[in-house]
Amino acid sequence: MKTDELREKYLSFFESKGHTRVASDVLVPTWDASVLFTPAGMNQFKDHFLGKVALEFTRATTCQKCMRTGDIDNVGRTPRHHTFFEMLGNFSFGDYFKAEAIAWAWEFLTDKKWLGLPPETLSVTVYKDDQEAADIWHEKIGLPTSRISYEEEDENFWPASAPSQGPDGVCGPCSEIYYTAPGREPLEIWNLVFTQFNRVGDPPDNLRALPSKNIDTGMGLERTAAALQDVETNFHIDILMPIVQAAAEVCSVKYEYHSENGRRLRRITDHVRACTFAVHENVYPGPKKERYVVKRLLRRAVLDGHQIGMREPFLCQIVPTVVEMMANQYPELKVSAERVSTVIKQEEGTFFSTIETGLNRIETVFDSMQTENRTTVDGYVAFDIYQTYGFPPELFETIAAEKNLAFDWEGFRKAMVEHGEPDPDGPKSPDGIGMGSKGPIDSLKQVHHKTNFLGYDAAESTATVLGIIAGKAPHDHLCDKMEEVGHADPVRVVLDKTPFYGESGGQVGDVGKLVGGHFEFEVIDTQKDGELFIHFGHLKTGVMSEGDTVKAVVDTDRREAIQRAHSATHLLHHALHKHLGEHAQQQGSKVDSDWLRFDFTNLSPVTPEELARIAEDVTADVATAAEVKWETLPLAEARKQGAMMLFGEKYPDPVRMVSMGPLSAGAHSRELCGGTHLTNTNQVGAFEIISEEGVSAGTRRIVALTGKRAEEQVVETTTSLEKTAKLLGCATSQVPEAVAALLEQQRSLKKLLSTGGTAGEESAPTFTAAKDQLSYQQVKITLTEAGRLLSVAPLTVPERVESLLAEVDSMKRQLAERDAAGPLSADKLLESATKVGETTVVVAETPGAPQNLMRQLIDQLRAKEDSVAVLLAACEGGEKVTLIAGISKDLQSSGVSAGKWIGPVAKTLGGGGGGRPDMAQAGGKQPEKLSEALEVAMQTIKEMIGA
């Protein structure tokens, strides 16, 4: 089937299913600030999916011109990669969903009226948690389960890895369709995306169902055509092979698929086609953003031609063939063909005029680097070559990588800034993947690929420094050497091999030191970036240089503490399965020095009794002194042996399985794990659960300690309960009851203070401080219950009880002071009132009165008197004074303000405050001046009233 026929059949098929045929969007969507080029068919429908536009249709089908440059170095080298490609798609905006999308995909692929592919040549993948899609494929389509595979979120979710890594927003699972032609490998030809969730925050429970579910599918036109035409690469289909042959003819070479020139000709084909469409849309080669992408593609194609032997413009001669091959679908290309050829020829001529001297200059740089034993291209030198010869840094980096040399991107960018040059890439990404955003780590990856990890069997080893990175991203850069001791920001060091574990799988990174012949570097953390291990730290002495041999030494005490916590985590997981059920699957974890945090699935809180049994089981398993061992084996064999697969992990094949057992229950713990572990369970030492709580709906979290920290926790827990019992004057077993009584006493006293009750109405329970003996588990449960009543952590119970006791004593004193002063009431206060003109003025001390009672008294006085001004004062514990003033509406109307009245009174007491005109509050720190302050209050209000 011809490519044009495939394109038309697809669009016609979905038109027959009620879809509106929508024309391809432009290649450069200026309306979308997030991309340089249209990366996928759904891009033009973003607002449709988000419900931001009125829908003229709810079903659409397109053939979209797309451009991506994230995998540009693979173009020509692999059978399927392109920069420019066409994407067939069908879309539903809240209309149909999985059942229809799957059924129609199957019909289009297998019905003889359409593609007529044999059903037995098709297989599918689904997201691991999308049983709905799997059931549709099996039960409604009839696809055998042997041809349905379940994949992780990085393979079968859009955006990739969205559940765990983001971004927040609309997302959903995918189902990919593969075609296997006789004698060929399976080829993905169609991806069905079911956008049914809104991601909100980090996992777990962060995928919220969308009220309106959508469909977004994508079928690569070129790769599907390659499958139907039974050719080994997309470049051999009917619309691309003539362009490849035209390129070969222009370059006067024979096209041979497996030759280096064959790869160059395929790359030339791709880049000329991409630039023909871009220039057609008036995106000319330039210094930044989408124009820079076009410039880079053309100059890469010119470099390929130069390596074949071309010395004059030739890409422009291929444009007519591109137009001829694409004109059936895009007839508008004919109109601009001459203009496109002229633009491309001009750019070629500019680069051809400098490429020879530029390449010679680059070779000089390489010779110099070899003489000086340097492995990283200087970014400033690269910028000079770019500025002088127009040689794009990406091309320089590619040539350098072929010689196993890294490229200093940060140095290049810094040079551009210093010379006032614009950033070639600008703020947008050309395809959502990111182009030109490469940092020093990326440069090291391109050359060295990985760090060999030795930490399973060793805590120290010799190694070679491959790279030194200084500064913070995005201003970090590679250094040939580091000699600044005491620098503030951590430096990053990459080695060829290391015993340091890089943080992953929940286990924190190792610390330690790197020791060279003339320097020492303190490692404060180790992280992983892909397969590179990054050592963060500070140079303590000497000078460290790229290429130095070092002795890498891990802090073994800390490593062993981490291993105790990690091995205990496996035992805890095993115990949770035993006591709660196999649904208690890991939802996340963190393992640090003798400390672990473990999140797991459980719909309800774990009861104290269950938690105690779980802890007892882990302790018993530790005591079995079971061997801890690990082995590498095929993934299928690990599954067969019952290994637990951890949440969110994508496992390689083969895998590393860690086994412990047989344990106390006669079973084994088996998990796939890349972390470091003990060799025997008894090395865990003590194990202590310190908390169990919910983190989200259906997910619980346990925090526990191991080793010495667990032993210290036992002592602190026991001591805390004993201290609390002593404070309350009760037996340790009575602590929860005594705490509850204390809280009730607090509530009762607050009520008495607020309502004007007397101390005689309050009573406190008494307990006998008898000694009792509790087991440690009883001690934990008792202290935990006290903490629950007080809403504090168990170890802070004594502190909270002390605070409550002090509060109760204070309230008792306030009640006593108030009782000694006699009953408080509005009528009682009026008895001592003073008349100032027509206004009743009350300035009085209300011993022991709380603020709310003082306000109530003021409101009562304002209700009883037409014109009244009230200022009340109450001492609190002999340390401070509270003042509250209020006035009637008539005084407010005449310009009197409670806030202005209370100010000088508070100042007399060494304090301050204010408020509204009708009511104000202030405080003072000198209660001994209260009599003087009340005199000031009376004098001030007289002056304000004008009496």
Disulfide bonds with the S-S distance in Angstrom:
none
